[in-house]
Amino acid sequence: MAKAPAKAKDEEIAQVAHEQLHFLPLLPWQREAWHRLTGRMPNLPHGILLTGAAGTGKRRFAEHVAGWLLCDTPTGDGACGHCASCTWLKVGNHPSLLRISREVDAKGKQSRQIKIDQIRDLMPFVQQTGQGWRVVIFEPAESLNTAAANALLKTLEEPAPRVLLILVADQPLQLPATIRSRVQQIPLGRIESEIAIEYVRDEVAVSKEQAALLLGLAGGAPLAATALANTDSFKLRGQWLATWLAILTGRRSVLDAAAYWQKQLPIQNWLDLVRQLLRDVIAEHVGQGRIQTDLDAAQFNQLEKLVSLDNLLDLDRCAVSLIAGQTQNVNAQLVMENMMQRLAMQ
């Protein structure tokens, strides 16, 4: 049997273990997709593609489907949680479930791609015969390199019986069209605002207005919004607005501000904070209105007047580039100083 690969970064934000996700209830916005899929039993597609932004519950749905298929006595809502198969799922060593993700080397560095050797190693697992189902979860599926995607395509074109391949993707259009055309796409990111707001309110006990704010900052993703609620990043938004304004007006030096913020947040979280405020100032410039209406209005209006739209757009592109890059092994203070030098320009 193929060797199980390293686990992927938790799409659920909250770092819930794989084996726990099998038994969590379906999320409110997933029930329709669940009933459509399970209603096709026993004639399930041989491959499904779960799509939606990070924080919309794709991994949770994938693990829920896997648990239901592998359970000895499944219910209409998922795995029973008590049979021998569910016991294997709970301890994380079910022989009929594999997860394929980007590998991590001995130094802890994660590959940017899922490679062809991982797909080749998978072949004995999907080709073996047996009475039960076998499930493979690929996440993030869009990280399949060209050779790996081509190898997977052959499996999709000649599917083995009672094998379900679950592809999980934040950016499905990065997958080859040939892959997308051979699986059933299940969008999980289309969530009605009222359902999302109620979910956030129930999970973190906030007002309707605060839930809407969290969702706005999280791009409408409910799981990301609930995770954001108790983070330092969320609590420090007003302080960052004051810092940026102080840099712009010469009341605080870039070096001092960078040294301070390096102690407050990891570089990736700080860049997210920078981009949140950038997006709001840009939105005000173009007449769309800001998300963070709870920030100090006088400070925000002063900031908007001091920075040109062209400079704001350049700053946003720079922040996006830094966020997308490898920021784990860089000099955080140097990155902050360089970014703050840019932020100091009007």
N, C-alpha and C positions, 0 to 999 in steps of 0.2 A: 504493500500500500504506500502511496505517496506520503512523503514527510510533510507534516503540517507546517506552513510558513509562519513567519513572525506576524504578530498582530498589528493591525493598522491603527493609525491615530484615531481616537474615539470621535466619530462624527457627532455623537450625542452631546459633546461638550462636557458633560458631567462625569465623564470617565467611568461609566457603568460597565462592569465586567460583561464580556460576551455571554457567559453562562447565566447571568441574571436576566438578560434581555429576553430570553425565550419565554419567560413566565410573567413578564409585565403585561398589564392590560393594553389593548390596542389604544392608540391615541384617537381622540374624537374625530379628527379629519381623515382617519385611515379606514374607517369602517366600510365605506362604500367600496373602496378598492379591495378590501379584504373579502367582502361577500362576492364580488365579481370574480375574483381569482379562485376562491375555494369552491364556488358554484360550478366550476369546470371539472372538478374531481370526478372520475379518475383521469380525465383527458386533459391534464395540465400541459401547458406549453413546455418545451424542453429548456427554454431560457427566458428569463424576465429581466428587464432593465428598470430599476427604481431610480427616478429622477426627482430633483428638487434641490433647493439651496441647502447648504450645511445648516444643521439645527432644525430640520423639519421632520426628523425621525426615520430616515431611510434605513439606517442600520437596525434600528429597533424593529422595523417592519420585516426586514430580511431575516433577522434571527427568530422572529415570531413565526414566520412561514416555515423556517427550517425546523423549529421545535414541533410544530403541528404535523409536519410530514413524517418526522422520525418517531413521534410518540406512538406507543403501542395502543393506547386507547384515547385518541384525540376527541375533543369536544368541538362544538361549532365555533368556539371562540379561540381555540388554540390547543396547546399541549396540556395534558392532564396534570402534570407535575408530580406524579406518584409512581409511575411504572418504572420498569428497569431501564428503558430507554431514556426516560427523563432523569433518572439518577445519573446516567452517563453525561447527559447534557449539563447537569448541575455542577459536576466536577470538571467539566471542560475537556473530556477525552472521548467523545462519542466517535466510534470508528467509521461512521457513515457521514461525517460532516468535516469538510475542509474549508479553510479560509485562505485565500490567496491575496497577498498585499505586497507592498514594497518591502524588500528585505532590509534588515539592519545588520551592519557589519560588526566585527569584534570591538570596534572603537565607539559603537553606539550611533554611527552615522547612517541615516536612512537613505536608501536609494531613491532617485527621482522617478524610477520606472519599475513596472512589473516586467520581468525579463523572460525570454523564451525558455530558458531552462526550467523555470517554475511551471510553465505550461506543459513541457515535456514530462516533468516529474509527476504531473497530475494524471497523465494518460492511463497508467495501470489502475488508478482508483476509479475512473469513470467507465473503464472497459470491463471491470470485473463483473461477474454475474452473481445474482443473489435475489432473494425474495423481497427485501425491503427497498426503500428509497435511499438514494445517495444525493447529498446536497453539497454544492460548492459555492461559496460566496466570494466574489471578487470586489475588493474595495481599496482604493478608488479605482474603478474600472477604467477611467480615462487615462490612467497612468500606464496602461499596457503599451509597450513599445511596438513598433511596426511588426517585428518578427513574432512577438508574442501574440499580437492580435491576429496575425495570419494563421498561426498555429491553433488558436482558439476557434477561428472560423471553421476549420476543418471539423472540429468536434461538433459545432453547431449545425454543420451541413449533414453530418452523419451521426445523429444523436443516439446514444445508448438508451435502452428502455429504463424507465424509473430513475432517471437522473435529472435533477433540476439544477441549472446554472443560474445563479442570482448575481446580476451585475449591479453595483451601487455606484452612482455617479452624480457629483455636483454639477459637472459640465459635460452632459452627454454628447454634445456636438463635437467634442474632441475625440470621440470614438469614431472609427471608420464607419462609413455609411453601410458597408457590407455587414458589419456586426449588428448595427441598429436594425437593419431590415430583417434579421433572422431571429429576433427576440420580441417578446411582447413588452411594449413600453408601458410602465405604470407610473404616471406622474403623482407625486406625493406633496408637491410644493404649492398646490393651489388651495389655499386655506382662507376661508371667509374671515374677514376681520373680526367679526363679533365672536366667532368660535375661538380664534386665537387670543383675543382679549380675555375671554372668560377662562380659558386654560391658564393663562399667565396669572390672572387674579387668584385662581384656586391654588396654584402651585406656590406662590410667594406672598400671598396675602397683601396685595397692594390695591390702591384705588384704580378705577377704570382709566383715569387720566394717566396715572403712573404706568399702568400696563401698556397703554397705547404708546407712551414714550419709550419704554423698553423695547417694544416691538419695532418701533421706528428706527431705533439705533441698531437693532439686530437684523435689519432688512426684512422684517416680517416673519422671521423664523421663531416659532414659539419656544423651542428648547434652548435656542441661543439666548432668547430674551430672559428666560427664567434663570439661566446660568449667569447672565450679566448682572442681575439684580443685586447680588451681594458682593460684587467684585470691587476692588479698590479703584479700578478704572472708572466705574460708574460714579463712585462717591467723589472722585477728584476732578470731575468735569469743570466745576466752577473755578477751582483753583488753577487749572490749566488755562482757562480763559484769562484769568487775571495775570498769569505769567506771560502769556503771549503779548498781551497788551503792554505789560511793563517792559518787555524787550523792544517792542515797536517804538515806545515813547522814550527809550533811553534810561528808564528808571531802574533797569536791572541788566547786568551784563550777560552775554551768551554763556560764558564760561561758568558763571555762578549758577545760572538756571540749569545748565546741562548737568553740573555736579549734583544739584539738588534732585532733579528728576530721575537721575540714574539710581538714586537710593529709594525712590518711591515706587517705581514700576519696572518690570522687565522690558527690554527694548521693544519687543513685539507688541506688548500691551500699550506702551506709550505711543507707538506709531498708530495703533488703532484709535487711540484717544485723539491724536492730532488730526487724523482723517475725519473723525466724526464732526469735529468743530469746523474743519475746512468745508465739508459738504454743506453744513448749515449756513456758513457765511456765503458760499457760492449760491445757494438756493435763495437767500435774501437778495443778492445782487441781481438775480434774473427774475425776481418777483414770484418765486414759488413758495416762500415761507419756510421757516426753519422748523426742525423737529424738536429741538431742545428749548422749548418755550419757558422752561423753568429757570434758565440761566439769567443772570443779572442783565436786564434790558439795556441799561445805560452803558455798561461795559461792552455788550455785544454790538450795540449801534456804533459806538466809537471805533471798535475794531473794524466793522464793515466799511466805515468811511476812510480808514487809514490804508487799506490794502486794495489795490486794483484787481479787477476781475482777471486780467491776463496773468498777473502774478499768482493769484489764488489757483488758477487752473494749472500753472506750472508746478506749484507746490503740491497739488493733489496728485499729479502725475509722478512726481518724485516720491511721495509717500507710498503710492501704489507699487512702484518699482521696488522700494525697500521692503515692503510687506511681503511681496512675492519672492524676494530673494532669500538667501540663507542668512538669517540674522542670529542664529544660535552661537556661532563661533566668531563673531566680530567684536571689535572694541565698542561697547555700548556707548561710552561717553563720547568717543570720537564721532559716532553716527549721530548722536544727539546734538553735538556741537555743530556739525556740518548742516544738519537740518535746521537748527535754530538760527544759524547764520542766514539761511534762506528766508526763514520766517521773519527775520528782522527787517527785511527789505519791503518797502511800501510800493 
